[in-house]
């Protein structure tokens, strides 16, 4: 049987095995998918061992997404631009690294009907998670793409790095005062400590949508902010998690899992 796994530390609470098991059922694919805990210092040896053992593909989660890049035989352009790898595909020589996070994000916006084309888009935060969504966001042709952070340096560096792909306007949160956006994407880590980034007054245009890359308890502060802004629609990042998994499954199996709503609903139960 073809074997797959997600690697990380900690890994016990990963949703990936449940997601891929449902994809396999939906598409009549016979495969196994495990969660494997790997400590950072063991990563090079364990990756080699998993290749030698015949694994067909791996998903990569914290804390290995950046470190694994240097251990790949080849890395896709989008993973290089994202600065991280979340999917490994077996080749005869070793592992090919890819990043499906941005594709999962855009697929989820499409599923939800949150438009990007011609709209003013604000991304809050400028860390690793943001790097992964900028390429597909630019490709979706927003009227304007603003990346905002507490300090200006990280957004400025991102604007510079992505210049060949399009225009990103770097801002600080405080400088946004008086602006209005049609789509606000929260990609700060503030929710993980129960907080919302400090923002200056109303920022959402009438009919605007709000999307958080995180889900679960970390989503609560941004949800409360979005409600107070009068958002037309608000979504967490559970659909992005399922979307990035679907893109990995497609790369491995050549089959597209297309009933993502059912998988997301099961995860919410
Ligand atoms: P990730 O991989 O989740 O993107 P990261 O690379 O550490 O994690 O980036 C975290 C992002 O959340 C940064 O943009 C960070 O802002 P700073 O660069 O100013 O630190 C942002 N962030 C974290 N805690 C925050 C808070 N309490 N308020 C606002 N922004 C916060």
Boltz pocket constraint, residues with backbone or C-beta under 6 A from the ligand:
constraints:
  - pocket:
      binder: B
      contacts: [[A, 124], [A, 125], [A, 126], [A, 127], [A, 128], [A, 129], [A, 130], [A, 148], [A, 149], [A, 150], [A, 151], [A, 154], [A, 187], [A, 188], [A, 189], [A, 190], [A, 195], [A, 196], [A, 197], [A, 198]]
      max_distance: 6.0
